Amino acid sequence: MTDKSLQSLIDNLNSGNTESYLIFRRPLNQYVDFAKIWIEKPTVNDNVTSSDGPDHFYLIKNNEGVFVATVYDMRRDLHWFVLPQYRGKGHLTQSMKTTIIPHLFLSRDQQRITIDEMQIGPLNFKASQKVALDLGFIKSEEKDYILLKDHSTKEILNTGENSELTTERVGELRKQINFLARSLWAIQTEIEMGYGKTEYSEELQKLVRQIKNHTWKIEDFWYSSGRESER
């Protein structure tokens, strides 16, 4: 993902122009949201080789709640971008140090980043290198820097803040699950009517029942989660 793509994402978040994305955010604190984002919403016409999961981002805000930077988590590398007008104000370094790196280390023991002067230019290279070194990354190869979990700041257990679903949203999700089950049932029926009852058609029928069961399982989960939060 290019700097231009990341800037476009931040600009669209700030303007509310996010209809083309599918975004789920989990606040880690006032300034950082962990987000799973499909840059293009999944559709029924997607090629079967299309990426089958969301990309992971950290979205950084300032005191006014404006998105000023993002960190794209590729697991084996990180790509960060700060809007030009907010550079040099410490938003990225502070958020990385206090929130993002501890959150990354909940799921890994080390983090690598690549800083390539040929790709990002001398000015961005110096700025990114300064951020990396300030955060404790150590240069391991010509373009690679590494930070070990044991050498980072003290781990802070922060898995994020829960966002309660409304009764209306739970109802919508139940309908979506039911639609998925019925759509798969139609596929199962086409297979069965074309080839007769087979091990595969029975496997699909079992999966239909499993998905269908979640129309009430999600409601049970929502109810029990609400009771837990009241304690």
C-alpha positions as CSV (number, residue, x, y, z in Angstrom):
1,M,0.0,0.0,0.0
2,T,1.5,3.3,-1.1
3,D,1.7,6.6,0.8
4,K,-0.9,8.0,-1.6
5,S,-3.3,5.1,-0.6
6,L,-2.7,5.7,3.1
7,Q,-3.3,9.5,2.7
8,S,-6.5,8.8,0.8
9,L,-7.7,6.5,3.6
10,I,-7.0,9.2,6.3
11,D,-8.6,12.0,4.2
12,N,-11.7,9.8,3.6
13,L,-12.0,9.0,7.3
14,N,-11.9,12.7,8.2
15,S,-14.4,13.6,5.5
16,G,-16.7,10.7,6.2
17,N,-16.4,9.5,2.6
18,T,-16.0,5.8,3.6
19,E,-18.8,4.2,1.5
20,S,-16.4,2.2,-0.6
21,Y,-14.7,0.7,2.5
22,L,-15.8,-1.9,5.1
23,I,-14.4,-0.6,8.4
24,F,-14.5,-2.1,11.9
25,R,-12.7,-0.1,14.6
26,R,-11.8,-0.9,18.2
27,P,-10.6,2.1,20.3
28,L,-7.4,1.4,22.2
29,N,-7.6,4.9,23.9
30,Q,-8.6,8.4,23.1
31,Y,-5.9,8.8,20.4
32,V,-5.6,5.4,18.7
33,D,-8.1,3.0,17.1
34,F,-7.2,-0.5,16.0
35,A,-9.0,-1.1,12.7
36,K,-9.7,-4.0,10.3
37,I,-10.5,-2.6,6.9
38,W,-11.5,-4.0,3.6
39,I,-10.3,-1.3,1.2
40,E,-12.9,-2.6,-1.2
41,K,-16.1,-4.2,0.2
42,P,-16.5,-7.9,-0.6
43,T,-19.1,-8.6,-3.3
44,V,-20.7,-11.7,-4.8
45,N,-18.7,-11.0,-8.0
46,D,-15.3,-11.0,-6.4
47,N,-12.8,-13.3,-8.0
48,V,-12.1,-16.4,-5.9
49,T,-8.4,-15.4,-5.7
50,S,-9.3,-12.1,-4.1
51,S,-7.9,-11.4,-0.7
52,D,-10.2,-13.1,1.8
53,G,-9.6,-10.9,4.8
54,P,-9.3,-7.3,6.0
55,D,-6.1,-5.3,6.3
56,H,-5.0,-4.2,9.8
57,F,-4.4,-0.6,10.6
58,Y,-3.8,1.7,13.6
59,L,-5.6,5.0,13.2
60,I,-4.0,7.9,15.1
61,K,-6.0,11.0,16.2
62,N,-5.1,14.4,17.7
63,N,-6.7,16.2,20.6
64,E,-9.5,17.4,18.3
65,G,-10.3,13.8,17.1
66,V,-8.9,14.5,13.6
67,F,-7.2,11.5,12.1
68,V,-3.6,12.6,11.5
69,A,-1.7,9.4,10.8
70,T,-2.0,5.7,10.3
71,V,0.2,2.6,10.7
72,Y,-0.5,-0.3,8.3
73,D,0.4,-3.6,10.0
74,M,1.7,-6.2,7.5
75,R,2.9,-8.3,10.4
76,R,6.4,-8.7,8.9
77,D,6.6,-5.0,8.2
78,L,4.9,-1.7,9.2
79,H,4.1,1.1,6.9
80,W,3.3,4.4,8.6
81,F,2.1,7.7,7.1
82,V,1.5,11.1,8.8
83,L,-0.4,13.8,7.0
84,P,2.1,16.5,6.0
85,Q,0.5,19.3,8.1
86,Y,0.8,17.2,11.3
87,R,4.4,16.0,10.9
88,G,7.0,16.9,13.6
89,K,4.4,17.1,16.3
90,G,5.1,13.7,17.9
91,H,1.7,12.1,17.1
92,L,3.3,9.0,15.5
93,T,6.1,8.4,18.0
94,Q,4.0,8.9,21.1
95,S,1.2,6.7,19.8
96,M,3.6,4.0,18.7
97,K,5.5,4.0,22.0
98,T,2.5,4.1,24.4
99,T,-0.1,2.1,22.5
100,I,0.6,0.6,19.2
101,I,3.8,-1.3,19.9
102,P,2.4,-2.8,23.2
103,H,-0.7,-3.9,21.2
104,L,1.4,-5.4,18.5
105,F,3.4,-7.4,21.0
106,L,0.2,-9.0,22.3
107,S,0.4,-11.2,19.2
108,R,4.1,-11.4,18.3
109,D,7.5,-11.5,19.9
110,Q,9.3,-9.2,17.5
111,Q,8.6,-6.6,14.9
112,R,10.5,-5.8,11.8
113,I,10.3,-2.7,9.6
114,T,11.9,-1.8,6.3
115,I,13.2,1.7,5.7
116,D,14.4,2.1,2.1
117,E,15.8,5.5,1.1
118,M,15.6,4.6,-2.6
119,Q,11.8,4.1,-2.2
120,I,10.8,6.9,0.2
121,G,13.5,9.6,-0.6
122,P,16.1,11.1,1.7
123,L,13.8,13.4,3.8
124,N,11.2,10.7,4.6
125,F,14.1,8.2,5.2
126,K,15.7,10.4,7.8
127,A,12.3,11.1,9.5
128,S,11.3,7.4,9.5
129,Q,14.7,6.3,10.7
130,K,14.6,8.8,13.6
131,V,11.1,7.5,14.6
132,A,12.4,3.9,14.5
133,L,15.5,4.5,16.5
134,D,13.6,6.6,19.1
135,L,11.2,3.6,19.5
136,G,14.1,1.3,20.2
137,F,14.4,-0.5,16.8
138,I,17.9,-1.7,16.0
139,K,19.3,-1.9,12.5
140,S,19.8,-5.6,11.6
141,E,20.4,-5.4,7.9
142,E,20.9,-2.7,5.2
143,K,17.2,-1.7,5.1
144,D,15.8,-3.7,8.0
145,Y,15.3,-2.7,11.6
146,I,14.0,-5.0,14.4
147,L,12.5,-4.5,17.8
148,L,12.3,-7.5,20.2
149,K,9.4,-7.7,22.7
150,D,11.8,-8.1,25.6
151,H,13.6,-4.9,24.5
152,S,10.6,-2.7,24.1
153,T,8.8,-0.5,26.6
154,K,7.0,-2.4,29.4
155,E,4.1,-4.3,28.0
156,I,0.7,-2.8,28.7
157,L,-2.2,-5.2,28.4
158,N,-4.7,-3.2,26.3
159,T,-7.0,-5.2,24.1
160,G,-9.3,-2.3,23.4
161,E,-12.6,-0.9,24.4
162,N,-15.8,-2.8,23.8
163,S,-18.6,-1.1,21.7
164,E,-22.0,-2.5,22.6
165,L,-24.3,-3.5,19.8
166,T,-27.8,-2.2,19.8
167,T,-30.9,-4.4,19.7
168,E,-31.5,-3.2,16.2
169,R,-28.0,-4.0,15.0
170,V,-28.2,-7.5,16.5
171,G,-31.4,-8.0,14.6
172,E,-29.7,-6.9,11.4
173,L,-26.8,-9.3,12.0
174,R,-29.2,-12.2,12.6
175,K,-30.9,-11.4,9.2
176,Q,-27.4,-11.4,7.5
177,I,-26.6,-14.7,9.0
178,N,-29.9,-16.1,7.9
179,F,-29.3,-14.8,4.4
180,L,-25.8,-16.5,4.3
181,A,-27.3,-19.8,5.5
182,R,-30.1,-19.7,2.9
183,S,-27.6,-18.7,0.1
184,L,-25.4,-21.7,1.0
185,W,-28.5,-23.8,1.1
186,A,-29.4,-22.8,-2.5
187,I,-25.8,-23.8,-3.5
188,Q,-26.2,-27.1,-1.6
189,T,-29.5,-27.8,-3.3
190,E,-28.0,-27.2,-6.8
191,I,-25.2,-29.6,-6.1
192,E,-27.6,-32.2,-4.7
193,M,-30.0,-32.0,-7.6
194,G,-27.2,-32.1,-10.1
195,Y,-25.3,-35.0,-8.7
196,G,-27.6,-36.7,-6.2
197,K,-26.9,-37.0,-2.5
198,T,-23.1,-37.1,-2.1
199,E,-20.6,-36.8,0.7
200,Y,-20.0,-33.2,-0.4
201,S,-23.7,-32.3,-0.5
202,E,-24.1,-33.7,3.0
203,E,-21.1,-31.7,4.1
204,L,-22.7,-28.5,2.7
205,Q,-26.0,-29.3,4.4
206,K,-24.2,-29.7,7.7
207,L,-22.6,-26.3,7.2
208,V,-25.9,-24.7,6.5
209,R,-27.3,-26.0,9.8
210,Q,-24.2,-24.7,11.6
211,I,-24.5,-21.2,10.1
212,K,-28.3,-21.2,10.7
213,N,-27.7,-21.9,14.4
214,H,-25.8,-18.6,14.7
215,T,-29.0,-16.7,14.2
216,W,-29.8,-17.4,17.8
217,K,-26.2,-17.9,19.1
218,I,-25.3,-14.3,18.3
219,E,-28.4,-13.2,20.3
220,D,-27.4,-15.4,23.3
221,F,-23.8,-14.0,23.1
222,W,-25.1,-10.4,22.9
223,Y,-27.3,-10.9,25.9
224,S,-24.7,-12.7,28.1
225,S,-22.1,-10.0,27.1
226,G,-24.5,-7.3,28.3
227,R,-25.1,-9.0,31.6
228,E,-21.3,-9.3,32.1
229,S,-20.8,-5.6,31.5
230,E,-23.4,-4.8,34.1
231,R,-21.5,-6.5,36.9
